[in-house]
C-alpha cells in the first residue's frame, strides 16, 4: 500500500488516514503491532480505498511574445528667450543761446489780399508833390470793391505825418463803379469847399491817380452830388470829363 499510493502527490483524506493507521500499526500487517480497539479497526476496514488521480505531466509552457513598450517621447518645451531691452541714455544737449527776435508783422495770405495805391501830397519848395502809398485790401472779385476800399482810406486821411491830403475833411464817397469805358466816382459836396488853386489842383490829382491805381491808363469821370464836375473852386478850375493821368499832368503840372 505504501508503494501503491506513494506516487500520488495529493492523496485523498481516507487514503491518507488508512495509510497512517497502517503505518502506526492500527491496521493488520502494519509495521507496529499495536492492539487497537475493535471499533476503530472495524471503522478503518470499512473506509473505501480510492486511487489518487494521476496528474498529467506538466505541459510545456507557452511563451507569448510581448512586444517591447514603445518609448514615450516627452515633448521638449521651448522656453522663450527673454531679451533684455537696451536702455538708450539720452545725450545731454548743450542749450544754445537764445537770440531774441524782433516781432515782425505777419503778412496776410496772398490769396486774401490785394494791393492798391492811395495818393497823398507833399509840400516841396512851395509846390505839391504826389506821393503814392500802397494799401493792402481784401481780395475782391470785382475791381469796384478794391477801389472803394482805396477811396475809404483816402478820405480817412494819412497816418504818416510826412504826407498830407488836400481833400477837405468830411468828404464822403457817394458811389463808385467800374465800367468798360472807365471809372465813375461820385463825391459829396464837401469836396469842392475851401482852399485856393493849388489845393484844388492837389485834391483833383489825388482823386484821379487813386482811381487809376489798378489800371493807370483808364479814364475817370468825377461827379459831385451826382452831377458831373466841370468847374472846381472859386477861381473856376476847369475839369475835363473824362480825365486821365496824362491830361492832368498836361493841364495841372504840380
JOQUIRA-V442173 format. One record per residue. N is the residue number from 0. SS is DSSP state (A for helix, B for strand, O for the rest). PHI is phi in whole degrees, 0 to 359 (* if undefined). Layout:
N SS PHI
N SS PHI
This chain:
0 O *
1 A 293
2 A 285
3 A 287
4 A 253
5 O 288
6 O 287
7 O 282
8 O 290
9 O 228
10 O 289
11 O 288
12 A 297
13 A 297
14 A 295
15 A 295
16 A 294
17 A 295
18 A 298
19 A 294
20 A 293
21 A 297
22 A 294
23 O 277
24 O 93
25 O 283
26 O 257
27 O 293
28 O 86
29 O 287
30 O 294
31 O 250
32 O 256
33 O 238
34 O 280
35 O 250
36 O 301
37 A 295
38 A 294
39 A 287
40 A 297
41 A 295
42 A 291
43 A 289
44 A 290
45 A 277
46 O 293
47 O 288
48 O 258
49 O 237
50 O 281
51 O 285
52 O 296
53 O 285
54 O 277
55 O 299
56 O 303
57 O 297
58 O 285
59 O 298
60 O 294
61 O 268
62 O 265
63 O 266
64 O 292
65 O 254
66 O 295
67 O 296
68 O 295
69 O 292
70 O 293
71 O 280
72 O 269
73 O 275
74 O 296
75 O 279
76 O 275
77 O 272
78 O 275
79 O 295
80 O 279
81 O 276
82 O 263
83 O 283
84 O 295
85 O 275
86 O 272
87 O 269
88 O 279
89 O 297
90 O 279
91 O 289
92 O 258
93 O 286
94 O 297
95 O 278
96 O 296
97 O 281
98 O 258
99 O 297
100 O 251
101 O 288
102 O 295
103 O 243
104 O 294
105 O 281
106 O 290
107 O 291
108 O 304
109 O 298
110 O 282
111 O 252
112 B 235
113 B 217
114 B 260
115 B 233
116 B 247
117 B 248
118 B 254
119 B 246
120 B 237
121 B 220
122 B 283
123 B 229
124 O 57
125 O 82
126 B 240
127 B 269
128 B 236
129 B 285
130 B 235
131 B 279
132 B 226
133 B 281
134 B 232
135 B 270
136 B 236
137 B 295
138 O 298
139 O 232
140 O 289
141 O 246
142 A 293
143 A 302
144 A 294
145 A 294
146 A 289
147 A 298
148 A 296
149 A 295
150 A 290
151 A 298
152 A 292
153 A 295
154 A 286
155 A 284
156 O 97
157 O 284
158 O 260
159 O 265
160 O 286
161 O 278
162 O 236
163 B 215
164 O 228
165 O 267
166 O 282
167 O 300
168 O 295
169 O 92
170 O 291
171 O 241
172 B 268
173 B 276
174 B 182
175 B 207
176 B 215
177 B 248
178 B 239
179 O 295
180 O 264
181 B 153
182 B 251
183 B 248
184 B 238
185 B 238
186 B 247
187 O 280
188 A 294
189 A 299
190 A 296
191 A 263
192 O 271
193 O 66
194 O 89
195 O 264
196 A 294
197 A 296
198 A 294
199 A 295
200 A 296
201 A 295
202 A 291
203 A 296
204 A 295
205 A 299
206 A 291
207 A 294
208 A 290
209 A 291
210 A 293
211 O 256
212 O 292
213 O 278
214 O 227
215 O 299
216 O 264
217 O 284
218 O 262
219 B 232
220 B 250
221 B 249
222 B 231
223 B 235
224 O 55
225 O 87
226 B 248
227 B 302
228 O 275
229 O 252
230 B 234
231 B 234
232 O 86
233 O 291
234 O 281
235 O 71
236 B 288
237 B 284
238 O 246
239 O 282
240 O 235
241 O 279
242 B 249
243 O 228
244 A 294
245 A 294
246 A 291
247 A 292
248 A 297
249 A 280
250 A 271
251 O 228
252 O 292
253 O 278
